[in-house]
Amino acid sequence: MQLDNRAQTLLKALVERYIADGLPVGSRALSKISGLDLSPATIRNIMADLEELGYVASPHTSAGRIPTPRGYRIFVDTLLTVRQLDEQLVESRLSLQPQQPQKTIANAAQMLSSLSQFAGVVMSPRRESVFQQIEFLRLSEKRILLVIVSPGGDVQNRLLLTDADYTPAQLVQSANYINQNYGGLSFDAVRARLQNELRQLRDDMGHLMQKAVEAGSEAMTDHSDDMVISGERNLLVSDLSSNMGSLRQMFDMFEQKTGLMQLLDVSSKATGVQIFIGGESSLVPMDEMSVVTAPYEMNGRIVGTLGVIGPTRMAYERVIPIVDITAKLLSNALSQH
């Protein structure tokens, strides 16, 4: 339902006051801060209408009202005035190291947390699923180190425990065979081709290659370091710390990361800043939580998402430009790599 100008002005004033001090806002306060020449009775009637529409709610302990997730949504979508943020100030606080992408990503998460005073999160760029070459190193009897090199130079290591003891010459021969025949493919593609071609190889070499393909596939799809989170402790002094149930739920989310990864993955498919408000989005596990995100790029291609996690009662006019500018700066830094 379309709100008239008076209702919009009162809702905007209420949300801004509630974000500022965290207390329910009464009609008398609204008459002073809204700038509208309305009687207290008229304001009460409009607030009753807003409550009936689901934009505000009345806590049991007070005659004042607070915004609902739906009220926050209309506020951020249509009523919010975003503050101008000095991009150079942000850039001066972001330690950009193009030759060390993972360090730059960690610095971006720390800066998001520092500037917002909430938690900063950055989803790292997805690893390339293909490999350029592999190498086998014999560590001891039946223990082999598999070294995987991606086309971008990323190196992954995996330990293989084998049934047979392979000589260094056999390991070199097997690695050369895989590199010459399959280099530049994904491990899934190698697995499909090996099923037909292994019959032509000696059994013991075939077993080694199968183990290498399985371990390589796991290495390339391992998401354990796909997300950097900074500043979780900031949330211990925010509205999210109001009860132990909320705290447990919040830290479960940080520990498991699955839901957060899903949310960041969804926002990477959109353009610009996205705002997910708890209570209206099933992707946000807590009613009192909001997540402000933006995708970032590498050489013109979206490769990840970053954002700020905080209470619904956050200063969106500050957080939105922080997230937006950080995404642009991170894109520039990674594109220089």
ZADOVEX-639212 format. One record per residue: residue in three letters; residue number from 0; y, z, x of N, C-alpha, C in turn. Coordinates in steps of 0.05 Angstrom, whole numbers, plus 5000, padded with zeros to 4 digits. Layout:
N
VOTOR  residuo  num  nnorth   nup  neast  canorth  caup  caeast  cnorth   cup  ceast
VOTOR      ALA  NUM       Y     Z      X        Y     Z       X       Y     Z      X
...
This chain:
337
VOTOR  residuo  num  nnorth   nup  neast  canorth  caup  caeast  cnorth   cup  ceast
VOTOR      MET    0    4976  5000   5017     5000  5000    5000    5025  5000   5018
VOTOR      GLN    1    5044  4983   5011     5069  4981    5026    5087  5005   5020
VOTOR      LEU    2    5096  5018   5041     5114  5041    5038    5143  5031   5037
VOTOR      ASP    3    5159  5044   5020     5187  5037    5020    5201  5049   5044
VOTOR      ASN    4    5226  5042   5048     5241  5050    5072    5243  5080   5075
VOTOR      ARG    5    5247  5094   5052     5250  5123    5053    5224  5136   5062
VOTOR      ALA    6    5202  5127   5051     5176  5138    5058    5169  5133   5087
VOTOR      GLN    7    5175  5109   5096     5170  5102    5125    5187  5120   5143
VOTOR      THR    8    5212  5124   5136     5230  5140    5153    5220  5169   5154
VOTOR      LEU    9    5211  5180   5131     5202  5207    5131    5175  5210   5146
VOTOR      LEU   10    5157  5190   5143     5132  5191    5157    5136  5190   5187
VOTOR      LYS   11    5155  5172   5195     5161  5170    5224    5172  5196   5235
VOTOR      ALA   12    5191  5208   5220     5203  5233    5229    5182  5255   5230
VOTOR      LEU   13    5163  5256   5211     5143  5276    5211    5124  5273   5235
VOTOR      VAL   14    5115  5249   5240     5096  5244    5262    5109  5251   5289
VOTOR      GLU   15    5134  5243   5292     5148  5248    5317    5152  5278   5322
VOTOR      ARG   16    5160  5292   5300     5163  5321    5303    5137  5335   5309
VOTOR      TYR   17    5115  5326   5295     5089  5339    5299    5079  5334   5328
VOTOR      ILE   18    5083  5309   5338     5075  5303    5366    5090  5321   5385
VOTOR      ALA   19    5116  5326   5379     5133  5341    5397    5125  5371   5398
VOTOR      ASP   20    5119  5383   5375     5114  5412    5377    5088  5422   5365
VOTOR      GLY   21    5073  5404   5352     5046  5411    5343    5045  5429   5319
VOTOR      LEU   22    5067  5433   5305     5068  5450    5282    5071  5434   5256
VOTOR      PRO   23    5059  5443   5234     5064  5428    5209    5093  5426   5202
VOTOR      VAL   24    5101  5404   5191     5130  5398    5186    5135  5402   5156
VOTOR      GLY   25    5155  5418   5150     5162  5424    5122    5185  5405   5112
VOTOR      SER   26    5190  5406   5086     5210  5389    5074    5238  5395   5084
VOTOR      ARG   27    5244  5421   5089     5270  5429    5099    5276  5417   5127
VOTOR      ALA   28    5255  5418   5144     5259  5406    5171    5262  5376   5169
VOTOR      LEU   29    5247  5363   5151     5250  5334    5148    5277  5326   5138
VOTOR      SER   30    5289  5342   5121     5315  5335    5111    5336  5335   5133
VOTOR      LYS   31    5332  5352   5154     5351  5354    5176    5346  5332   5196
VOTOR      ILE   32    5321  5325   5202     5315  5307    5224    5313  5278   5216
VOTOR      SER   33    5309  5273   5190     5305  5245    5181    5330  5228   5180
VOTOR      GLY   34    5353  5242   5176     5378  5227    5173    5382  5216   5145
VOTOR      LEU   35    5364  5223   5127     5367  5213    5099    5382  5233   5082
VOTOR      ASP   36    5399  5223   5065     5414  5240    5047    5398  5244   5021
VOTOR      LEU   37    5377  5261   5023     5359  5265    5001    5357  5295   4995
VOTOR      SER   38    5353  5302   4970     5350  5330    4963    5322  5339   4971
VOTOR      PRO   39    5319  5365   4976     5292  5375    4983    5271  5368   4962
VOTOR      ALA   40    5279  5368   4937     5259  5361    4916    5250  5332   4919
VOTOR      THR   41    5268  5314   4925     5261  5285    4929    5242  5282   4953
VOTOR      ILE   42    5249  5297   4974     5232  5296    4998    5204  5306   4992
VOTOR      ARG   43    5202  5328   4976     5176  5339    4969    5160  5319   4953
VOTOR      ASN   44    5173  5305   4935     5159  5285    4918    5148  5262   4936
VOTOR      ILE   45    5165  5253   4955     5156  5231    4972    5133  5240   4990
VOTOR      MET   46    5134  5266   5000     5113  5276    5016    5087  5279   5000
VOTOR      ALA   47    5090  5286   4975     5066  5288    4957    5053  5261   4954
VOTOR      ASP   48    5070  5240   4951     5060  5213    4949    5045  5205   4975
VOTOR      LEU   49    5057  5211   4998     5045  5204    5024    5018  5219   5027
VOTOR      GLU   50    5017  5244   5017     4992  5259    5018    4971  5246   5001
VOTOR      GLU   51    4979  5238   4977     4960  5225    4959    4949  5199   4970
VOTOR      LEU   52    4966  5184   4986     4958  5159    4998    4941  5164   5024
VOTOR      GLY   53    4939  5189   5032     4923  5195    5055    4936  5193   5082
VOTOR      TYR   54    4963  5192   5083     4978  5190    5108    4984  5217   5120
VOTOR      VAL   55    4986  5238   5104     4991  5265    5114    4972  5284   5100
VOTOR      ALA   56    4970  5308   5111     4953  5329    5099    4967  5355   5101
VOTOR      SER   57    4959  5374   5084     4970  5401    5084    4950  5421   5094
VOTOR      PRO   58    4954  5432   5118     4936  5453    5128    4938  5477   5109
VOTOR      HIS   59    4916  5492   5107     4915  5514    5088    4935  5536   5096
VOTOR      THR   60    4941  5537   5121     4958  5560    5131    4988  5555   5128
VOTOR      SER   61    4996  5531   5118     5024  5526    5119    5032  5508   5096
VOTOR      ALA   62    5057  5510   5088     5068  5492    5067    5076  5465   5079
VOTOR      GLY   63    5077  5464   5106     5084  5439    5119    5061  5419   5120
VOTOR      ARG   64    5066  5396   5130     5045  5375    5131    5042  5364   5159
VOTOR      ILE   65    5018  5353   5164     5011  5341    5190    5001  5313   5185
VOTOR      PRO   66    5003  5295   5205     4993  5267    5201    4963  5267   5201
VOTOR      THR   67    4951  5248   5186     4923  5243    5186    4918  5219   5205
VOTOR      PRO   68    4892  5213   5211     4887  5188    5227    4900  5163   5215
VOTOR      ARG   69    4900  5162   5188     4912  5139    5175    4942  5139   5178
VOTOR      GLY   70    4954  5163   5179     4983  5165    5184    4990  5157   5212
VOTOR      TYR   71    4974  5166   5231     4978  5158    5259    4976  5127   5261
VOTOR      ARG   72    4957  5116   5247     4953  5087    5249    4977  5071   5240
VOTOR      ILE   73    4988  5078   5217     5012  5063    5207    5036  5069   5225
VOTOR      PHE   74    5036  5093   5237     5058  5100    5256    5057  5082   5280
VOTOR      VAL   75    5033  5080   5293     5032  5064    5318    5033  5034   5313
VOTOR      ASP   76    5025  5026   5289     5025  4997    5283    5052  4986   5274
VOTOR      THR   77    5067  5003   5260     5092  4992    5247    5117  5008   5252
VOTOR      LEU   78    5115  5034   5259     5138  5051    5260    5146  5060   5289
VOTOR      LEU   79    5129  5055   5308     5133  5066    5335    5154  5049   5350
VOTOR      THR   80    5171  5063   5364     5190  5051    5383    5180  5057   5411
VOTOR      VAL   81    5169  5037   5425     5158  5042    5451    5180  5044   5472
VOTOR      ARG   82    5178  5064   5489     5198  5068    5510    5195  5048   5532
VOTOR      GLN   83    5217  5040   5544     5217  5023    5568    5209  5040   5592
VOTOR      LEU   84    5190  5030   5607     5180  5045    5631    5187  5028   5656
VOTOR      ASP   85    5196  5041   5676     5204  5027    5701    5178  5018   5716
VOTOR      GLU   86    5173  4992   5716     5149  4982    5728    5148  4988   5758
VOTOR      GLN   87    5171  4987   5771     5171  4993    5800    5164  5022   5806
VOTOR      LEU   88    5172  5040   5787     5165  5069    5790    5135  5072   5789
VOTOR      VAL   89    5122  5058   5770     5094  5060    5767    5080  5048   5792
VOTOR      GLU   90    5090  5025   5801     5078  5011    5824    5080  5029   5849
VOTOR      SER   91    5102  5043   5852     5105  5060    5875    5085  5083   5876
VOTOR      ARG   92    5075  5090   5852     5055  5112    5851    5027  5103   5852
VOTOR      LEU   93    5023  5076   5849     4996  5065    5850    4990  5054   5878
VOTOR      SER   94    4970  5067   5891     4963  5058    5917    4945  5034   5915
VOTOR      LEU   95    4956  5010   5921     4941  4985    5918    4930  4977   5945
VOTOR      GLN   96    4904  4974   5945     4890  4966    5970    4872  4942   5963
VOTOR      PRO   97    4883  4918   5963     4868  4894    5954    4841  4890   5968
VOTOR      GLN   98    4839  4899   5994     4814  4896    6008    4793  4917   6001
VOTOR      GLN   99    4801  4936   5985     4782  4957    5976    4785  4960   5946
VOTOR      PRO  100    4773  4942   5931     4776  4942    5902    4767  4968   5888
VOTOR      GLN  101    4745  4980   5898     4736  5005    5885    4756  5028   5888
VOTOR      LYS  102    4769  5028   5912     4789  5049    5917    4814  5044   5900
VOTOR      THR  103    4821  5019   5896     4844  5012    5879    4838  5020   5850
VOTOR      ILE  104    4814  5016   5841     4806  5023    5814    4807  5054   5810
VOTOR      ALA  105    4797  5069   5830     4798  5098    5829    4827  5107   5828
VOTOR      ASN  106    4845  5095   5844     4873  5102    5845    4886  5096   5818
VOTOR      ALA  107    4878  5075   5805     4889  5068    5778    4882  5089   5758
VOTOR      ALA  108    4857  5099   5758     4848  5120    5740    4864  5146   5745
VOTOR      GLN  109    4868  5153   5770     4883  5177    5777    4912  5175   5768
VOTOR      MET  110    4924  5151   5771     4952  5148    5763    4955  5149   5733
VOTOR      LEU  111    4937  5136   5718     4937  5138    5689    4937  5167   5680
VOTOR      SER  112    4920  5183   5693     4918  5211    5686    4944  5226   5694
VOTOR      SER  113    4954  5221   5718     4978  5234    5727    5002  5229   5710
VOTOR      LEU  114    5006  5204   5703     5030  5196    5687    5028  5205   5658
VOTOR      SER  115    5004  5205   5647     5001  5212    5618    4996  5241   5614
VOTOR      GLN  116    4986  5255   5635     4977  5283    5633    4952  5287   5616
VOTOR      PHE  117    4937  5265   5612     4912  5266    5598    4890  5255   5617
VOTOR      ALA  118    4869  5243   5607     4848  5232    5624    4852  5202   5627
VOTOR      GLY  119    4849  5192   5651     4851  5163    5656    4823  5152   5661
VOTOR      VAL  120    4817  5129   5650     4791  5117    5653    4794  5087   5660
VOTOR      VAL  121    4777  5077   5678     4777  5049    5685    4748  5039   5686
VOTOR      MET  122    4742  5019   5670     4716  5006    5672    4716  4986   5694
VOTOR      SER  123    4699  4990   5714     4699  4972    5737    4690  4944   5730
VOTOR      PRO  124    4698  4924   5746     4689  4897    5740    4659  4895   5740
VOTOR      ARG  125    4648  4880   5722     4619  4876    5721    4610  4863   5747
VOTOR      ARG  126    4588  4873   5757     4576  4861    5781    4566  4834   5775
VOTOR      GLU  127    4567  4817   5796     4555  4790    5793    4525  4793   5790
VOTOR      SER  128    4513  4779   5771     4485  4782    5766    4468  4765   5785
VOTOR      VAL  129    4481  4748   5801     4466  4730    5819    4467  4742   5847
VOTOR      PHE  130    4448  4733   5864     4448  4742    5892    4450  4718   5910
VOTOR      GLN  131    4462  4722   5933     4465  4701    5953    4441  4701   5971
VOTOR      GLN  132    4433  4725   5980     4410  4727    5997    4399  4755   5997
VOTOR      ILE  133    4374  4758   6006     4362  4785    6008    4350  4787   6036
VOTOR      GLU  134    4344  4812   6044     4332  4818    6069    4313  4841   6066
VOTOR      PHE  135    4290  4840   6079     4271  4863    6079    4272  4877   6106
VOTOR      LEU  136    4275  4903   6106     4274  4919    6131    4251  4939   6129
VOTOR      ARG  137    4233  4938   6148     4210  4957    6148    4219  4984   6158
VOTOR      LEU  138    4217  5004   6141     4226  5031    6148    4203  5047   6161
VOTOR      SER  139    4179  5044   6148     4155  5057    6158    4132  5044   6143
VOTOR      GLU  140    4108  5054   6147     4085  5042    6134    4088  5044   6103
VOTOR      LYS  141    4087  5021   6090     4089  5018    6061    4116  5027   6050
VOTOR      ARG  142    4137  5028   6066     4164  5034    6057    4183  5013   6068
VOTOR      ILE  143    4196  4998   6050     4213  4975    6057    4240  4978   6044
VOTOR      LEU  144    4261  4973   6059     4288  4972    6047    4295  4944   6039
VOTOR      LEU  145    4301  4940   6014     4310  4914    6004    4341  4914   6004
VOTOR      VAL  146    4352  4895   6018     4381  4891    6021    4389  4866   6005
VOTOR      ILE  147    4407  4870   5985     4415  4847    5967    4445  4842   5972
VOTOR      VAL  148    4451  4817   5977     4479  4809    5982    4487  4790   5960
VOTOR      SER  149    4509  4796   5945     4519  4779    5924    4537  4757   5936
VOTOR      PRO  150    4543  4736   5920     4561  4715    5930    4589  4726   5939
VOTOR      GLY  151    4598  4748   5926     4624  4760    5934    4622  4779   5957
VOTOR      GLY  152    4598  4782   5969     4596  4800    5992    4588  4829   5985
VOTOR      ASP  153    4584  4835   5959     4576  4861    5951    4547  4866   5960
VOTOR      VAL  154    4542  4890   5972     4515  4895    5983    4503  4918   5968
VOTOR      GLN  155    4478  4914   5959     4462  4934    5945    4437  4940   5961
VOTOR      ASN  156    4428  4964   5962     4403  4972    5976    4384  4985   5956
VOTOR      ARG  157    4358  4978   5959     4337  4991    5942    4313  4996   5960
VOTOR      LEU  158    4300  5019   5956     4276  5026    5970    4251  5015   5955
VOTOR      LEU  159    4234  5001   5969     4209  4991    5957    4185  5007   5969
VOTOR      LEU  160    4168  5017   5952     4143  5030    5961    4120  5010   5955
VOTOR      THR  161    4106  5001   5975     4086  4979    5971    4058  4990   5976
VOTOR      ASP  162    4039  4975   5964     4011  4982    5968    4001  4973   5995
VOTOR      ALA  163    4011  4951   6005     4003  4940    6031    4024  4947   6052
VOTOR      ASP  164    4015  4946   6077     4034  4950    6100    4040  4922   6111
VOTOR      TYR  165    4066  4914   6109     4074  4887    6118    4085  4888   6146
VOTOR      THR  166    4079  4867   6161     4091  4865    6188    4119  4854   6186
VOTOR      PRO  167    4136  4859   6207     4163  4847    6206    4163  4817   6202
VOTOR      ALA  168    4143  4803   6214     4142  4774    6211    4137  4766   6182
VOTOR      GLN  169    4120  4781   6168     4114  4775    6140    4139  4780   6123
VOTOR      LEU  170    4154  4801   6130     4179  4807    6114    4200  4785   6118
VOTOR      VAL  171    4203  4775   6142     4222  4754    6148    4213  4729   6133
VOTOR      GLN  172    4187  4723   6133     4177  4699    6119    4182  4700   6089
VOTOR      SER  173    4177  4724   6078     4182  4727    6049    4211  4725   6041
VOTOR      ALA  174    4229  4738   6057     4257  4736    6052    4267  4708   6054
VOTOR      ASN  175    4258  4693   6075     4266  4666    6078    4258  4648   6055
VOTOR      TYR  176    4233  4653   6045     4223  4638    6022    4241  4642   5997
VOTOR      ILE  177    4248  4667   5992     4265  4673    5968    4293  4662   5972
VOTOR      ASN  178    4304  4665   5995     4332  4656    6000    4334  4626   5998
VOTOR      GLN  179    4314  4612   6009     4315  4582    6009    4310  4571   5982
VOTOR      ASN  180    4293  4584   5966     4285  4573    5940    4301  4583   5917
VOTOR      TYR  181    4312  4608   5919     4324  4621    5896    4352  4631   5901
VOTOR      GLY  182    4362  4630   5925     4389  4640    5930    4410  4627   5912
VOTOR      GLY  183    4427  4643   5900     4447  4633    5881    4439  4636   5852
VOTOR      LEU  184    4414  4645   5847     4404  4649    5820    4405  4678   5813
VOTOR      SER  185    4402  4685   5787     4400  4712    5779    4371  4721   5782
VOTOR      PHE  186    4366  4747   5785     4339  4756    5788    4321  4751   5763
VOTOR      ASP  187    4334  4750   5740     4319  4743    5716    4308  4714   5718
VOTOR      ALA  188    4326  4696   5728     4317  4668    5731    4295  4666   5752
VOTOR      VAL  189    4297  4682   5773     4277  4682    5794    4250  4692   5783
VOTOR      ARG  190    4251  4713   5766     4227  4724    5755    4212  4703   5738
VOTOR      ALA  191    4227  4688   5722     4214  4667    5705    4201  4645   5723
VOTOR      ARG  192    4215  4637   5744     4204  4616    5761    4180  4626   5778
VOTOR      LEU  193    4182  4652   5787     4161  4662    5803    4134  4664   5788
VOTOR      GLN  194    4135  4669   5762     4110  4671    5747    4093  4646   5750
VOTOR      ASN  195    4105  4623   5752     4090  4598    5756    4084  4593   5785
VOTOR      GLU  196    4102  4601   5803     4098  4593    5831    4083  4613   5848
VOTOR      LEU  197    4080  4638   5838     4066  4658    5854    4037  4651   5859
VOTOR      ARG  198    4025  4636   5841     3997  4629    5844    3992  4613   5870
VOTOR      GLN  199    4013  4599   5879     4010  4583    5903    4014  4600   5929
VOTOR      LEU  200    4023  4625   5925     4027  4642    5949    4004  4661   5953
VOTOR      ARG  201    4002  4672   5976     3981  4692    5981    3987  4717   5964
VOTOR      ASP  202    3966  4730   5954     3969  4752    5935    3987  4774   5946
VOTOR      ASP  203    3983  4782   5971     3998  4805    5981    4028  4798   5983
VOTOR      MET  204    4035  4773   5990     4063  4765    5991    4075  4763   5963
VOTOR      GLY  205    4058  4754   5944     4067  4753    5917    4074  4780   5905
VOTOR      HIS  206    4058  4800   5912     4064  4828    5902    4091  4838   5913
VOTOR      LEU  207    4096  4832   5939     4121  4840    5951    4145  4827   5937
VOTOR      MET  208    4142  4801   5931     4164  4787    5918    4169  4797   5890
VOTOR      GLN  209    4147  4804   5876     4151  4815    5849    4166  4841   5850
VOTOR      LYS  210    4158  4858   5869     4172  4884    5872    4201  4880   5878
VOTOR      ALA  211    4207  4860   5895     4235  4855    5903    4251  4845   5879
VOTOR      VAL  212    4239  4828   5862     4253  4818    5839    4259  4840   5819
VOTOR      GLU  213    4239  4858   5814     4243  4880    5796    4265  4899   5806
VOTOR      ALA  214    4264  4906   5832     4284  4924    5843    4311  4911   5843
VOTOR      GLY  215    4312  4885   5850     4338  4871    5850    4351  4869   5823
VOTOR      SER  216    4334  4864   5803     4344  4863    5775    4356  4890   5767
VOTOR      GLU  217    4343  4912   5774     4353  4939    5768    4380  4944   5782
VOTOR      ALA  218    4381  4935   5807     4405  4940    5823    4429  4926   5811
VOTOR      MET  219    4425  4901   5802     4447  4885    5791    4456  4894   5763
VOTOR      THR  220    4438  4909   5749     4446  4918    5722    4451  4948   5721
VOTOR      ASP  221    4451  4961   5744     4456  4990    5746    4486  4995   5740
VOTOR      HIS  222    4491  5010   5718     4519  5015    5710    4528  5043   5717
VOTOR      SER  223    4514  5056   5736     4521  5084    5742    4549  5087   5753
VOTOR      ASP  224    4559  5067   5767     4587  5069    5778    4605  5049   5764
VOTOR      ASP  225    4599  5042   5739     4616  5022    5725    4641  5034   5713
VOTOR      MET  226    4644  5060   5715     4667  5073    5703    4678  5095   5720
VOTOR      VAL  227    4704  5096   5723     4717  5117    5738    4734  5133   5719
VOTOR      ILE  228    4730  5160   5717     4745  5177    5699    4760  5197   5716
VOTOR      SER  229    4785  5202   5710     4802  5221    5725    4818  5238   5706
VOTOR      GLY  230    4820  5264   5712     4837  5281    5697    4825  5294   5672
VOTOR      GLU  231    4797  5295   5671     4785  5308    5648    4795  5336   5643
VOTOR      ARG  232    4802  5350   5665     4811  5378    5662    4837  5380   5646
VOTOR      ASN  233    4853  5358   5647     4878  5359    5631    4873  5364   5602
VOTOR      LEU  234    4849  5354   5592     4843  5357    5564    4836  5385   5556
VOTOR      LEU  235    4830  5402   5576     4824  5430    5570    4848  5446   5560
VOTOR      VAL  236    4872  5435   5565     4896  5449    5556    4910  5432   5534
VOTOR      SER  237    4895  5414   5522     4907  5397    5501    4896  5406   5474
VOTOR      ASP  238    4903  5392   5453     4893  5399    5426    4863  5396   5424
VOTOR      LEU  239    4851  5381   5442     4822  5377    5441    4806  5402   5448
VOTOR      SER  240    4820  5422   5460     4806  5446    5469    4807  5468   5447
VOTOR      SER  241    4814  5461   5422     4817  5481    5401    4792  5495   5394
VOTOR      ASN  242    4769  5483   5398     4744  5497    5392    4722  5488   5411
VOTOR      MET  243    4702  5505   5415     4681  5500    5434    4664  5475   5426
VOTOR      GLY  244    4661  5470   5400     4646  5447    5391    4659  5421   5401
VOTOR      SER  245    4686  5420   5399     4701  5397    5408    4698  5393   5438
VOTOR      LEU  246    4700  5415   5453     4698  5414    5482    4671  5403   5490
VOTOR      ARG  247    4650  5414   5477     4622  5405    5484    4619  5375   5478
VOTOR      GLN  248    4629  5367   5455     4627  5339    5447    4642  5321   5467
VOTOR      MET  249    4665  5330   5476     4682  5314    5494    4668  5311   5521
VOTOR      PHE  250    4658  5333   5532     4646  5331    5559    4618  5317   5558
VOTOR      ASP  251    4605  5318   5535     4581  5302    5531    4587  5273   5533
VOTOR      MET  252    4610  5265   5521     4619  5237    5522    4624  5228   5551
VOTOR      PHE  253    4638  5246   5567     4643  5239    5594    4618  5237   5611
VOTOR      GLU  254    4599  5255   5605     4574  5256    5621    4556  5232   5615
VOTOR      GLN  255    4553  5225   5589     4535  5204    5582    4548  5176   5584
VOTOR      LYS  256    4573  5175   5578     4589  5150    5583    4582  5127   5564
VOTOR      THR  257    4559  5128   5551     4550  5104    5536    4570  5096   5514
VOTOR      GLY  258    4579  5116   5498     4598  5109    5476    4625  5100   5487
VOTOR      LEU  259    4633  5112   5509     4659  5104    5522    4657  5076   5533
VOTOR      MET  260    4634  5069   5545     4629  5042    5555    4631  5022   5532
VOTOR      GLN  261    4619  5029   5509     4619  5011    5486    4648  5006   5476
VOTOR      LEU  262    4664  5028   5475     4691  5025    5466    4707  5008   5486
VOTOR      LEU  263    4704  5013   5512     4719  4997    5531    4710  4968   5531
VOTOR      ASP  264    4684  4964   5526     4673  4937    5525    4685  4921   5501
VOTOR      VAL  265    4688  4935   5478     4700  4923    5454    4729  4915   5460
VOTOR      SER  266    4744  4933   5473     4772  4928    5478    4777  4906   5499
VOTOR      SER  267    4756  4901   5516     4759  4880    5536    4759  4852   5523
VOTOR      LYS  268    4750  4851   5498     4748  4825    5484    4774  4820   5469
VOTOR      ALA  269    4793  4838   5469     4819  4835    5455    4841  4830   5475
VOTOR      THR  270    4864  4823   5465     4887  4819    5483    4907  4842   5480
VOTOR      GLY  271    4919  4850   5502     4940  4870    5501    4929  4898   5496
VOTOR      VAL  272    4948  4916   5490     4941  4944    5486    4927  4948   5459
VOTOR      GLN  273    4906  4963   5459     4891  4971    5435    4892  5001   5432
VOTOR      ILE  274    4894  5011   5408     4895  5040    5403    4872  5047   5384
VOTOR      PHE  275    4854  5065   5393     4831  5074    5377    4837  5103   5370
VOTOR      ILE  276    4838  5109   5344     4845  5135    5334    4820  5148   5321
VOTOR      GLY  277    4814  5172   5331     4791  5187    5320    4794  5192   5290
VOTOR      GLY  278    4771  5191   5276     4772  5195    5247    4774  5169   5232
VOTOR      GLU  279    4783  5147   5245     4784  5121    5232    4767  5101   5247
VOTOR      SER  280    4760  5107   5272     4744  5088    5288    4718  5102   5295
VOTOR      SER  281    4695  5090   5288     4669  5101    5294    4664  5101   5324
VOTOR      LEU  282    4680  5086   5340     4676  5085    5369    4687  5110   5383
VOTOR      VAL  283    4705  5124   5369     4716  5149    5380    4701  5172   5369
VOTOR      PRO  284    4687  5188   5385     4669  5209    5375    4682  5233   5362
VOTOR      MET  285    4708  5237   5366     4721  5261    5355    4745  5254   5339
VOTOR      ASP  286    4749  5268   5317     4772  5263    5299    4798  5268   5313
VOTOR      GLU  287    4799  5287   5332     4824  5295    5344    4831  5279   5369
VOTOR      MET  288    4815  5257   5374     4818  5242    5399    4829  5214   5394
VOTOR      SER  289    4846  5205   5412     4855  5177    5412    4850  5165   5440
VOTOR      VAL  290    4845  5139   5440     4841  5124    5466    4859  5100   5465
VOTOR      VAL  291    4877  5097   5485     4895  5074    5487    4885  5057   5511
VOTOR      THR  292    4878  5032   5505     4865  5015    5526    4880  4989   5529
VOTOR      ALA  293    4874  4976   5551     4884  4948    5556    4864  4935   5576
VOTOR      PRO  294    4858  4910   5572     4841  4896    5591    4857  4888   5616
VOTOR      TYR  295    4842  4885   5639     4855  4875    5663    4839  4851   5673
VOTOR      GLU  296    4852  4836   5691     4841  4810    5699    4837  4808   5729
VOTOR      MET  297    4821  4789   5737     4819  4781    5765    4820  4751   5766
VOTOR      ASN  298    4841  4741   5778     4845  4711    5780    4844  4698   5752
VOTOR      GLY  299    4857  4711   5733     4859  4699    5706    4836  4704   5687
VOTOR      ARG  300    4815  4718   5697     4792  4724    5680    4790  4753   5675
VOTOR      ILE  301    4787  4761   5649     4785  4790    5642    4758  4800   5653
VOTOR      VAL  302    4760  4822   5669     4736  4832    5682    4731  4862   5675
VOTOR      GLY  303    4750  4875   5663     4746  4903    5656    4768  4914   5638
VOTOR      THR  304    4767  4939   5633     4786  4953    5615    4794  4979   5627
VOTOR      LEU  305    4819  4988   5622     4828  5014    5630    4842  5028   5607
VOTOR      GLY  306    4846  5054   5609     4859  5067    5587    4864  5097   5592
VOTOR      VAL  307    4875  5109   5571     4881  5138    5571    4867  5151   5548
VOTOR      ILE  308    4853  5173   5553     4840  5188    5532    4855  5214   5528
VOTOR      GLY  309    4863  5220   5503     4878  5244    5498    4876  5252   5468
VOTOR      PRO  310    4891  5271   5460     4890  5280    5432    4905  5259   5415
VOTOR      THR  311    4899  5260   5389     4914  5242    5371    4944  5249   5372
VOTOR      ARG  312    4950  5274   5378     4978  5283    5380    4988  5277   5408
VOTOR      MET  313    4987  5251   5416     4998  5244    5442    5024  5228   5438
VOTOR      ALA  314    5040  5227   5459     5066  5212    5458    5060  5183   5462
VOTOR      TYR  315    5052  5169   5441     5044  5141    5443    5065  5123   5455
VOTOR      GLU  316    5091  5130   5449     5112  5113    5460    5114  5113   5490
VOTOR      ARG  317    5103  5135   5503     5101  5136    5532    5075  5125   5542
VOTOR      VAL  318    5053  5132   5529     5026  5125    5539    5022  5094   5538
VOTOR      ILE  319    5031  5081   5516     5027  5052    5513    5038  5037   5537
VOTOR      PRO  320    5063  5040   5545     5073  5025    5568    5059  5033   5594
VOTOR      ILE  321    5051  5058   5597     5036  5067    5621    5011  5050   5624
VOTOR      VAL  322    4996  5048   5602     4971  5033    5602    4976  5003   5607
VOTOR      ASP  323    4996  4993   5593     5003  4964    5595    5010  4956   5624
VOTOR      ILE  324    5028  4971   5636     5038  4965    5663    5016  4969   5684
VOTOR      THR  325    5000  4990   5681     4978  4994    5700    4958  4972   5699
VOTOR      ALA  326    4952  4961   5675     4934  4939    5673    4945  4914   5688
VOTOR      LYS  327    4971  4909   5685     4983  4886    5699    4982  4890   5729
VOTOR      LEU  328    4989  4914   5738     4989  4919    5767    4961  4917   5779
VOTOR      LEU  329    4941  4928   5765     4914  4927    5774    4904  4898   5775
VOTOR      SER  330    4912  4882   5755     4904  4854    5755    4916  4839   5779
VOTOR      ASN  331    4941  4845   5785     4954  4832    5809    4940  4840   5835
VOTOR      ALA  332    4933  4866   5837     4921  4876    5862    4893  4864   5866
VOTOR      LEU  333    4877  4863   5845     4850  4853    5847    4849  4822   5851
VOTOR      SER  334    4870  4809   5841     4871  4779    5844    4878  4772   5873
VOTOR      GLN  335    4889  4791   5888     4895  4785    5916    4870  4788   5934
VOTOR      HIS  336    4849  4801   5922     4825  4807    5939    4811  4781   5947
